[in-house]
Each structure stands twice: as C-alpha cells, then as structure tokens.
Amino acid sequence: MTLLLTNLQARAFLCLLRPMHSVMRFMRSRVLVGVLVGVLVGAAVVVGAGCATTINLSAPTTIVNPVATTLPTGTNIQLFDQLHSSIAELSVSITDEDKTRAKSTLATVLNVWGALEPQISAAGGETVDQTVIDMQRIIDLAKSSVERNRPADADKALRFLDLVIQSQK
C-alpha cells in the first residue's frame, strides 16, 4: 500500500511539474527573445551612429553664375526661339553627363530670361503677370535640372515653354 501511495504521489507530483516545465520553457523563450531584440536594437544603434551625415561647409557650392555679362537682344520671338534651343540643349548635355556644357547652357538660359522678362512685362496685356509667373517656373525647372542632375526637369521645362510660346502667338 505504501508503494502504491508513493507511486500515486510521484505521479501527482509529475503532473504538477509538467505545466510548470512548460511555463518555465515559455519564460526562457521570452527572455531569449528579449535578449535578441536588445542585441538587434543595440546593433542598429551602433551601425546607425556610424552612418551619421557630415556637412563640409568649406566645400564649393554648385551655384551657377551667368558667364556672359551682356544680355542678349532681339524681339520676343527671337528670344523665345533662343530660349527654346538652349533648354533643348540643356536636356541633352545633362543626359550626356557633360556638366560643364550644362552649366554654360543654363547660364545662357538665365541671360536670355534676363532679357526676355522686361520685354514681356513691357508688352502688357491681361495675362502678362501669369506669363511671367509661368516663365519663372520654367526657368526654375531648368535650374533644378542642372543642380539636381535631372534631365526630366529640362524636358518638362521645354514642354511648358512650347505651351507658353503657343499662347504668345
């Protein structure tokens, strides 16, 4: 009888241990997951700190200054044609990765716009203000095409310039 009682006690004790064993295994897995997450977060912080951005204030800037000192002359139609051909060349020079030619062409675009803007304003009309605003957007696209090396901006500027030229006729 004592052997049977001892056997029953042992089984009862084992039945109690099994759930505790699974709880212990669950807790160990939780601790392991926590440690792994901690290690991954720590690694991410160390790697992220190594990729910090350093700003070099003494580096040369990419501001484009017009090369020519005199503004082009001509009628509005002549200046629009010159602007059209210059912006078309701008896209090609950026695509060919010829930065020197792109900067030179942008300087030409800025000079032509410098001559064309006062003529558009002097012509007057109902839509003169909107035309100047639209043209300034085209010039800004031409600038960003060179500064950001984006030939698509030069292509957009060319398409918008075609629309402005058509509206001027």
N, C-alpha and C positions, 0 to 999 in steps of 0.2 A: 504494500500500500504506500509506503514511503517513496518507493521508486516511482510509482505511478504519480504521486503527488509532486515529486521533484520533476518528473517529465512534463507534467502539466504546467508547473511553474516556469520551467525553461521555455516551453512553447509560448506561454503568455508573455514572458519577458522578450522573446524574439519578435512576437507580434507588435510589441511596443517599440522595439528598436527599428523595425523596418520603416515605419513612417518617419522616424527621427533621422534615419540614414538618408532618406530621400530629401528631407528638409536640409540636412547638412550638405548634401550634394548640390542642392539648389542654391544654398547660401554661398558655397565655394564658387559656383559658376557666376553668381552675381559679383562676387569680389573679383574674380578673374576678369569679367567684362569691365568692371570699374577701373581696374589697373590698366587694361588695354586701352580704354578710352583716354585715361590720363596720359599714357605714353604717347598716343597719337596726337593729342592736343599739344603736349609738350614739344613733340617733333615739329608740328605745324608752326608753333610759335618760333622755334629756333630757325627753321627754314625761312619763314616769312620775314624774320628780322634780318636775315642775310640778303633779302631782295629789296632793301629799302632804296628809295629814289634819292639820288644825289643831284642837286642842282648846282651847276657850274655857272656862276654869274659872270665869270670872265670870258666865257665862250662867245664867239662872234654871233650876232643875231642875223636873221635872214630877211631883214627889212630891205626892200628893193627901192632904190632911189632912181629916178629917171636919169638916163645918161645924157640925153640932149638937153641943152639949155634953152633952145628956142622952140616955140610951139609951132606945129605945122599950120599951114594956111590953106585956104580953099573954101569952096562952097560946102554947104551941109552935105550935099550928095557925095562930093569928093571925099570929105572927111568920114562919112559913113562907110564908103567903099574901102577906104584905107583901114578903118577900124575893123571892118569885116574880114579883110585879108589878114590883118595882124592876129586877130583872135583865132582864125582858122590855122595859122601857122603855130600859134601857141599850143594847141592840142597836139599837133604833130611833134613839136620839139619836146613836149613832156613825155609823150609816148616813146620817143627815141631816146629818152633819158639824157638829153642834152640840156643840162641846167643852165649853162652859160647863155645859150641861144634863147631859152625860155625866159630868163631874166631880162635879156635885151629886148625880146619881143614884148614882154609885159611893160617895160619902160616906154616902148613905142605906143602901146595901147593907152597908157596913162597920159602921155603927151597929147595924143590925138583927142582923148576925152577932155583934157585941159583946154584945147582949142575949140572943141565942139560944144561944150556945155554953155559958154556965154552966147554962142550963136543960137542955140535952141531957146535959151531964155529970152534973148532979144527978139526972136521971131514972134513971141507972144502966142495968143490963141487960148482956146478954152482948156486944152489938155496939156499945156506946157509944163505945169507942175508935176503931173503924173508921168509925163515923158522923162523928165529929169530924174524922178524917183526910180523909174524903171531902168533907165540907163545906168544909174548908180548901182543898182542891183546886178546888172550885167558886169560892170567893172569890178564889183566885189567878188563875183564868181570867177572872173579872170585872175584876180589876185589870189584867191584861195586855191585855184588850180596850180599855181606855181608854188605857193607857200606850203601846201599840203601834198604836192605831187599827185594831183588828181586830174587826169586828162578829161574825165567825165564832166567836171565843172566847166572846163573850157568849151566842151561840146554843148553843154546847156546854155552857156553864155552866147554861143554862136546861134543856136536856135532862137533864143529870146531876141537877139539882135535882129535876126531876119524878120521877126514879128514887128519890132519897132520900126524897122526900115519900111516895111509894107504899110504901116499906119501913117508914115510920113508922106507917102505918095498921094 
